[in-house]
Amino acid sequence: MERVRQFISAILAGMLIGMGGTVYLSQSNPVVGSFLFAIGLFTIVAFGLHLFTGKIGYLPFQSPIYLLELGITWLGNLIGTFLTATMVQNSRIYEGMAEKVDNITAIKLNDNFLSIFLLAIFCGMLMFIAVDIFKTQQGSTLRFIGIFVPVMVFILSGFEHVIANMFYFSLAKSWSAHCLAAVVVMTLGNSVGGMLIPLYLKLFKQR
């Protein structure tokens, strides 16, 4: 039952990231859109839901069985983002964002894998920072800043977030063998970036 709970939690987290992506696409101002996108991550950490990019950073501190939880989380996130994308596609708001999401996915899929990997590393670092600040720091103001600022930075910088991109690819109906390969590269990049600070903390016994 615990694995079932994790899977359902991951689906919900994927849906919330999809909702963040939806509100981002609905905004003409990228700064406003990036701020509102962060409501997805804020809700995920507030309710303790399973998001791959929020959990991968803690792998260095876990036993090998944690890899199973990460796999369940990744799959659940994929399903959740697909569900949200399907719901949006069948609603009146889709027409207003169809061209924008097509342009976003075209840029990502026309990029080379090295570039995608490097940009995903940066995003992975920011996601660990956001989640860990929420977990370890006291005070609502610091927690709020810790969540929203890193998310705004990764979006405005063009860094690659694999779960957000799962939503964009599903919404744009752009899945293909090449797209799947790009998602794998993003997953690896987010994983490397997410574990850089934790590995430092573990190596030098800072935690």
C-alpha positions as CSV (number, residue, x, y, z in Angstrom):
1,M,0.0,0.0,0.0
2,E,2.9,2.4,0.6
3,R,4.0,2.1,-3.0
4,V,0.4,2.7,-4.1
5,R,0.3,5.8,-2.0
6,Q,3.6,7.0,-3.4
7,F,2.4,6.4,-7.0
8,I,-0.9,8.3,-6.4
9,S,1.1,11.1,-4.6
10,A,3.4,11.3,-7.7
11,I,0.4,11.6,-10.1
12,L,-1.0,14.4,-8.0
13,A,2.4,16.2,-8.0
14,G,2.6,15.8,-11.8
15,M,-0.9,17.3,-12.2
16,L,0.1,20.3,-10.0
17,I,3.2,20.9,-12.1
18,G,0.9,20.8,-15.2
19,M,-1.3,23.4,-13.5
20,G,1.8,25.5,-13.0
21,G,2.7,25.1,-16.6
22,T,-0.9,26.0,-17.6
23,V,-0.9,29.3,-15.7
24,Y,2.6,30.1,-17.1
25,L,1.4,29.6,-20.7
26,S,-1.7,31.8,-20.0
27,Q,0.5,34.8,-19.1
28,S,2.0,37.3,-21.5
29,N,4.5,38.6,-19.0
30,P,7.2,35.9,-18.4
31,V,8.1,37.2,-14.9
32,V,4.4,37.0,-13.8
33,G,4.1,33.6,-15.4
34,S,7.2,32.2,-13.7
35,F,6.0,33.5,-10.3
36,L,2.6,31.9,-10.7
37,F,4.2,28.6,-12.0
38,A,5.7,28.2,-8.6
39,I,2.3,27.6,-7.0
40,G,2.7,24.0,-8.3
41,L,5.9,23.3,-6.3
42,F,4.6,25.3,-3.3
43,T,1.5,23.0,-3.1
44,I,3.6,19.9,-3.6
45,V,6.0,20.6,-0.7
46,A,3.2,21.9,1.5
47,F,1.3,18.6,1.2
48,G,4.4,16.4,1.0
49,L,3.7,15.0,-2.4
50,H,6.2,13.1,-4.5
51,L,8.0,15.1,-7.2
52,F,11.0,13.5,-8.9
53,T,13.1,16.7,-9.0
54,G,12.3,17.4,-5.4
55,K,13.4,13.9,-4.2
56,I,16.4,13.0,-6.3
57,G,18.7,15.3,-4.4
58,Y,18.3,13.2,-1.3
59,L,19.5,10.0,-2.9
60,P,23.0,10.3,-1.4
61,F,21.5,10.0,2.1
62,Q,19.2,7.0,1.3
63,S,19.5,3.3,1.0
64,P,19.4,1.6,-2.5
65,I,15.6,0.9,-2.1
66,Y,15.1,4.6,-2.5
67,L,15.7,4.1,-6.2
68,L,12.4,2.2,-6.5
69,E,10.6,5.2,-4.9
70,L,12.3,7.5,-7.4
71,G,11.2,5.3,-10.3
72,I,7.6,5.2,-9.1
73,T,7.7,9.0,-8.6
74,W,9.1,9.6,-12.1
75,L,6.4,7.4,-13.7
76,G,3.6,8.9,-11.6
77,N,4.8,12.4,-12.5
78,L,4.6,11.5,-16.2
79,I,1.1,10.3,-15.9
80,G,0.0,13.3,-13.8
81,T,1.4,15.8,-16.4
82,F,-0.2,13.8,-19.2
83,L,-3.6,13.9,-17.4
84,T,-3.4,17.7,-16.9
85,A,-2.4,18.2,-20.5
86,T,-5.3,16.1,-21.8
87,M,-7.7,18.0,-19.6
88,V,-6.4,21.4,-20.8
89,Q,-6.6,20.2,-24.5
90,N,-10.3,19.5,-24.1
91,S,-11.0,22.9,-22.5
92,R,-11.7,26.3,-23.9
93,I,-8.4,27.7,-22.7
94,Y,-6.2,25.5,-24.9
95,E,-6.7,27.5,-28.1
96,G,-5.1,30.5,-26.4
97,M,-1.9,28.7,-25.5
98,A,-1.5,26.2,-28.3
99,E,0.9,28.3,-30.4
100,K,3.0,29.3,-27.3
101,V,3.5,25.7,-26.2
102,D,4.3,24.6,-29.7
103,N,7.1,27.2,-29.8
104,I,8.4,26.2,-26.4
105,T,8.6,22.6,-27.3
106,A,10.2,23.3,-30.7
107,I,13.0,25.2,-29.0
108,K,13.6,22.4,-26.6
109,L,13.5,19.6,-29.1
110,N,15.7,21.4,-31.6
111,D,18.4,21.8,-29.0
112,N,21.4,19.3,-28.8
113,F,21.6,16.8,-25.9
114,L,24.7,18.4,-24.4
115,S,23.0,21.7,-24.0
116,I,19.8,20.1,-22.6
117,F,21.9,18.1,-20.1
118,L,23.8,21.2,-18.9
119,L,20.7,23.3,-18.6
120,A,19.0,20.5,-16.7
121,I,21.9,20.4,-14.2
122,F,21.3,24.0,-13.3
123,C,17.6,23.4,-12.8
124,G,18.3,20.3,-10.6
125,M,20.4,22.5,-8.3
126,L,17.7,25.1,-8.0
127,M,15.0,22.5,-7.3
128,F,17.1,21.0,-4.5
129,I,17.7,24.5,-3.0
130,A,13.9,25.2,-3.1
131,V,12.8,22.0,-1.6
132,D,15.5,21.9,1.1
133,I,14.9,25.4,2.2
134,F,11.2,24.6,2.7
135,K,12.2,21.5,4.7
136,T,14.9,22.9,6.9
137,Q,14.2,26.6,7.4
138,Q,11.8,28.1,9.8
139,G,9.6,31.1,9.1
140,S,6.9,31.4,6.4
141,T,8.7,34.3,4.6
142,L,12.0,32.4,4.1
143,R,10.1,29.3,3.0
144,F,8.0,31.4,0.5
145,I,11.1,33.0,-1.0
146,G,13.0,29.7,-1.0
147,I,10.3,28.1,-3.2
148,F,9.3,30.9,-5.5
149,V,12.7,32.5,-6.3
150,P,14.5,29.3,-7.5
151,V,11.5,28.4,-9.7
152,M,11.4,31.9,-11.2
153,V,15.1,31.7,-11.9
154,F,15.0,28.3,-13.7
155,I,12.1,29.4,-15.9
156,L,13.4,32.8,-16.8
157,S,16.9,31.4,-17.4
158,G,15.6,28.7,-19.7
159,F,16.8,25.8,-17.6
160,E,15.3,22.4,-18.2
161,H,12.9,20.8,-15.7
162,V,12.0,17.3,-16.8
163,I,8.6,17.2,-15.2
164,A,7.5,20.6,-16.5
165,N,8.7,19.5,-19.9
166,M,6.7,16.3,-19.7
167,F,3.6,18.5,-19.4
168,Y,4.7,20.8,-22.3
169,F,5.4,17.8,-24.6
170,S,2.1,16.2,-23.8
171,L,0.2,19.4,-24.3
172,A,1.9,20.0,-27.7
173,K,1.4,16.4,-28.6
174,S,5.1,16.2,-29.5
175,W,6.1,12.9,-28.1
176,S,8.4,10.9,-30.3
177,A,11.5,8.7,-29.9
178,H,13.7,11.9,-30.0
179,C,11.4,13.5,-27.5
180,L,11.7,10.5,-25.1
181,A,15.5,10.6,-25.5
182,A,15.5,14.3,-24.6
183,V,13.4,13.5,-21.5
184,V,15.9,10.9,-20.4
185,V,18.8,13.4,-20.8
186,M,16.8,16.0,-18.8
187,T,16.2,13.4,-16.1
188,L,19.9,12.7,-15.9
189,G,20.8,16.4,-15.8
190,N,18.2,17.1,-13.1
191,S,19.6,14.2,-11.2
192,V,23.2,15.3,-11.4
193,G,22.3,18.9,-10.5
194,G,20.0,17.8,-7.7
195,M,22.8,15.8,-6.0
196,L,25.7,18.2,-6.3
197,I,25.0,20.1,-3.1
198,P,23.9,17.0,-1.1
199,L,27.1,15.1,-2.1
200,Y,29.1,18.1,-0.9
201,L,27.1,18.1,2.4
202,K,27.7,14.3,2.8
203,L,31.3,14.4,1.8
204,F,32.3,17.1,4.2
205,K,29.8,15.9,6.9
206,Q,27.9,19.2,6.9
207,R,24.7,17.3,7.7
